[in-house]
Amino acid sequence: MSERLALPTRVTLADSAALLRTLTPAVARDDCVLDWSAVESADSSALALVFGLQRAATAAGRQLTLTALPNGLATLAQLYGVEHFVSQAD
């Protein structure tokens, strides 16, 4: 069973580095679901958070699944051409 990691209401430049430090141990120890359902504000640093967590999970042989990704973040990923890296579970 995957560990559910719920993100806070903000995932912005001011928050992303601390979130990466906090969440990296979890994604390295277990398969995780990164739950975006509470996120009300996110910027491009949220993509960096996803990439950092995906790197940590992959290095540890774990899976990271995204759920409830905000539309704005999906749009940013498309704009930058990285949408295939931030696909979410159905």
C-alpha positions in Angstrom: 0.0 0.0 0.0 1.2 3.5 -0.8 1.8 6.2 1.7 -0.4 9.3 1.1 1.4 12.6 1.3 -1.0 15.5 1.5 0.4 18.9 0.3 -0.6 22.2 2.0 -2.7 24.9 0.5 0.4 26.7 -0.9 3.2 25.1 -3.0 5.2 28.2 -4.1 8.8 29.3 -4.2 8.6 30.2 -0.5 7.5 26.6 0.4 9.0 24.2 -2.2 12.5 23.8 -0.8 11.2 23.0 2.7 8.6 20.6 1.2 11.3 18.8 -0.8 13.4 18.4 2.4 10.4 17.1 4.4 9.0 14.7 1.8 12.1 13.2 0.3 12.6 10.7 3.1 9.0 9.4 2.7 9.3 8.9 -1.1 12.7 7.1 -0.6 11.3 4.6 1.9 7.9 3.7 0.4 5.7 4.0 -2.7 3.8 7.3 -2.3 0.8 9.2 -3.6 1.3 12.9 -3.6 -2.1 14.4 -3.0 -2.6 17.9 -4.4 -6.3 18.2 -3.4 -5.7 20.9 -0.8 -3.5 23.0 -3.0 -5.0 26.4 -3.8 -1.8 28.2 -4.9 1.1 26.7 -6.9 3.8 28.2 -9.1 6.5 26.7 -11.3 8.6 25.8 -8.2 5.9 23.1 -7.6 7.2 21.4 -10.8 10.7 21.4 -9.4 9.2 19.8 -6.2 7.7 17.1 -8.3 10.9 16.5 -10.3 13.0 16.3 -7.1 10.6 13.9 -5.4 10.4 11.7 -8.6 14.2 11.6 -8.7 14.4 10.5 -5.1 11.7 7.9 -5.5 13.3 6.5 -8.7 16.8 6.4 -7.0 15.3 4.3 -4.2 13.4 2.0 -6.5 10.0 3.5 -5.4 7.0 4.9 -7.3 5.6 8.3 -6.8 2.0 8.9 -8.0 0.3 12.3 -8.3 -3.4 12.8 -7.6 -5.7 15.8 -7.8 -3.1 17.9 -9.7 -4.3 21.5 -10.0 -5.3 22.6 -13.5 -2.9 25.5 -13.3 0.1 23.2 -12.6 -0.9 20.9 -15.4 -1.1 23.9 -17.7 2.4 25.1 -16.6 3.8 21.6 -17.3 2.3 21.7 -20.8 3.7 25.2 -21.4 7.2 23.9 -20.4 6.8 20.7 -22.4 7.1 18.5 -19.4 3.6 17.3 -19.0 4.6 13.6 -19.4 6.6 13.9 -16.2 3.7 15.2 -14.2 0.9 12.8 -15.3 -1.5 11.9 -12.5 -3.3 8.8 -11.5 -6.9 8.5 -12.6 
